[in-house]
Structure formats: structure tokens, C-alpha cells
Amino acid sequence: MSRDLTSWLDLLSSEAPDELAQVTREVNPAQFESAVIVDALEREGRFPAVLFEKVTDIKGRATSCRLLSNTFGTFRKIGLALGINSGERMELLDLILRKSSKSFAPEGIQLNRAPVRAFVHKGDRVDLSRLPLVRHTELDGGPYFTPVVVSRNMQGRYNVSWNRMQYLDEKHLAIYMSPRHLWSYFAAQEAEGKDLPIAVVLGHHPAFHLSGAMLVPLDVDEYAATGGVMGNALRLIPSESWGEDFWIPADAEIVLEGKILARRRCVEGPFGEFTGYTGPQRLSWVVEILAVYGRKTPTIIDIFPCKTEHMNAHLPIEASIYARAKQAVPGIVKTCWVGSGGPFNLIMSLNKKTEGEPMRAAMAAMSASNFIKHVIVVDSDVDPENKSEVMWALSSRIQADQDVTILKNLQGQVLDPSLRHEIKSSGMIIDATLPLDRPFPRRGEVPEQIRKQINVLEYLEG
């Protein structure tokens, strides 16, 4: 598979031209102009990737950068990023699981072969205000990057994660970290009074960005896992600041090299979340940027929060949840988290063989991620992606006092606006499957044998 963003854009243009829109007029992303355009398209039910050819920096000055929004607005674009011309959810989930189970050891290359080294700014030449940062929602605390952040722990394992970053000044950004791998790496460094080196990747092949949403085991190096998702070894170069102690993606569009400062905090936010709500201001961490380098005309990938793209980009997480549930109950047929109608809902279907399977499958899914607090389990005759069918099953196959289970004292998701405690939550499992221990009416269907025999189009065409 190709290793850079340009080749993916070329593929998109040739294979799915309706999935790409280009804006040639100058826009100011820091004044909501790019966000308004993507928002207007979504309100019309359109989700193309939007390539802004001319964008200004936060002070309204022209830049050499381009901005790409809605990269993950449809499953078909995600499919093309992963090497297939398909937008089918379950096909993509299975593909993500197969790819994430493979690893390719990264490949180190010479600096002069790295496209990301077309320019290098260090020291006094570092000026983040010269880059196009984006305001998306009206209460945003400032302009933001929505990048992939690369970090490395004391044992040498690399982590790749999505983390929002707010502009503070020419050399500093605020970063929000959920209590996951990056947060744990920093906590270990800070305990020793040390800063944590990071690389902020503002653009790369979309498969690289998708790897930032994978739930990878702690013993797997995520540079190697990212190679598996991309289908080839990730090319790397030594960093400007730390040499071979910290390696940087060579085919990135633009990289900010810096460190999360120990014992420094700042106010960050508000920020529009994947929940569809504006999240509050938070006490977050400070990043000092030491170097900026990139391609001659770099393209920055921007993720639009609160919108469809933001949820779609979580598809690798759904793949991990699906795998965990299917491991517990092999009869699982489909899941629907991304697109379930709510960011904390999961709907799954299964070929039920025994009573108790729906509860076991639901609990396995909830254990896979604290994103899940409500699980609806339906039979395989109900499509989890069809909300009308799911609601029909809820209305006709459950009795609330017997088929709804409330779970208390769960670890919640800090971005859930309904929480009344900082992290403690509750959950709900709805078993909307048909009972196996008593008779139940059959669906009213025309005979399947006759349905297969008759070509309806021939009748309609006379």
C-alpha cells in the first residue's frame, strides 16, 4: 500500500471522485470558515473529504499548507485507506482485525530520503502561529490541531494516539490526555521530574491516523502495529532533538517535535467532543515545540469534532469491541457502535443458541472499552445498523422488568456529559432476543421459497 497522503488522495480521486471536494478559494480555519463548509455539507447529508487548497494561519496570513477535512466521513473512504474499495461495516471490522494482528518492523531511512524534511525550523524559527489551526464549534477555547501524537516509554515501546492540542503561543500547545497509554508514559516520566518527548504528526496516510484509534496490547509496539494496518513497514528517521533515541515517521506531511513538560499545567478547552456536546474547560498539560519540519506543501488532516467523521474515526475501537464480544460468544454476527445513534450505545446481533449468551456477550463488549455503557442485543434477523428494526425488536421482544439489567459503579467515560461523578457511571444491558425456553410468535413473512422463485422486476416491467 502507498505510504503517503498524496497517493491516497490520488486513489480517492480516481476510484471515488464523488468522495472528494476541493475548495480553491482562500479560507481562514481559525475563524470557523473551513468548519462552516464541512458542517453545511453534513446538513445536506453529504460527507466528502474536503481539500482546502488555500488556508491562512491564525493571524490571517497566507500559508503554504493545505487542509484536509472529513477524511473519515464515510466508510468507503476508510475502506480505500485500508486497501479495499468497500464501505461495508463488518467487512471493514474484519479487515481491521486482520491487519492489526500483523506487524511490520519499522524501517529506518536516511534523512535525505525523507519527504518530511523538505524544510526544518528550529529554535527561534519555530512559530506555530504561522500554521493553519482550526476552530470548529462556537465555544472552542481557541484554535486547535487534531493530530496523531507519537510517544515512547522507558522500555522503548512506541505509542500512537489521537490527542487534541490547543494553541497557546508561538512555541506552546495545550494537550488533553485521557488516562491511557500516553498519559501513563508521561506520568512515569513526570514522577522522575522528566519531560516526555513526543512527535505531533499533523498529516500522514489515513491508515496511519486510523492506527491511533486501535486498542493495542501494552506489549505491542505501535509503530510495528501501524505498519500492519498500512500494509507495509513504516519508514522512520531519527528525530532532530534526540537522534536515534526517538524516531519520526519519514512520510508524514508535517511534524511538530517537542516535549510534554513535567509539573506544568494550563487551562485547555472548551472543545467539541465526539459525544456531540461541547466539553468543559480542563486543567491539562503543556507541550513545548522544539522543531517543525515538513513537506514543501504539506497537507494537514483536521478531524471535525461533534460530527460524523469524529465517530467514524473510532471504527478501529469498534473492531476491538467486536472481537472481544465474539471471543466470548462466537455466535455474534454484527455490531454497531459507530452509527448506533449514540456515542455510548452498542447494538449487536447474534445467533442465539442458549439463554445467557446475550448477557455474556454484552458484558464482554463493555469490558473492552469504557466508551460502552448501553448494550442492546438482538437476534440475527434484526440488522443492528437499521434503527427501525432495532426499535421494533425493543418494542416487541422485551419486558422491562425481566430483560433490562442495570449495572452500577462502572468506570465511565470522562467525556460523558451525563456523568454526575467525575468517572463513576452506570450501565444498561437490554436483551431483545427471542426466548428459547417458551413459544414465541414467528415474524410475518412471505414464504422464502416463493420469494426466491419470483423475479419481481419482471412483474413490475410487465
Secondary structure, 3 states (H helix, E strand, C coil): CCCCHHHHHHHHHHHCHHHEEEECCCECHHHCHHHHHHHHHHHCCCCCEEEECCEECCCCCECCCEEEECCCCCHHHHHHHHCCCCCCHHHHHHHHHHHHCCCCCCEECCHHHCHHHCEEEEHHHCCHHHCCCECCCCCCCCCEECCEEEEECCCCCEEEEECCEEEEECCEEEECCCCCHHHHHHHHHHHCCCCEEEEEEEECCHHHHHHCCCCCCCCCCHHHHHHHHHCCCCEEEEECCCEEEEEEECCCCEEEEEEEEEEEEEEECCEECCCCCEECCEEEEEEEEEEEEECCCCEEEECCCCCHHHHHCCHHHHHHHHHHHHHHCCCEEEEECCCCCCCCEEEEEECCCCCCHHHHHHHHHHHHCCCCCEEEEEECCCCCCCHHHHHHHHHHHCCHHHHEEEEEEEECCCCCCCCCCCCEEEEEEEEECCCCCCCCCCCCCCCHHHHHHCCHHHHHCC
